[in-house]
Amino acid sequence: MALTDTAVRHAKPRAKDYTLPDYNGLALFVNTKGAKYWHLRFSWAEKQPRISVGTRFVFRELLNNSIQCAVLLPVHLDHL
């Protein structure tokens, strides 16, 4: 289920760090102090690395960028 802008704004700190998944590997990580970080997971070489894409983004812009990253990262990593 895709996250909404309202769900992101209302994500509150809990006793333990947690992640609110979106789709295409994008997720919102919320730590115990209430800081929110966007992470992008992708598959490469049978592993699932996670890239932190920042803290302050316009939600729709971030979503569009995550889709582009999900498409472009495997192509560029194969050339390394």
Secondary structure, DSSP 8 states (H G I E B T S, - for coil): ----HHHHHT----SS-EEEE-STTEEEEE-TT--EEEEEE--BTTB--EEEEES---HHHHHHHHHHHHHHHHHHHTT-
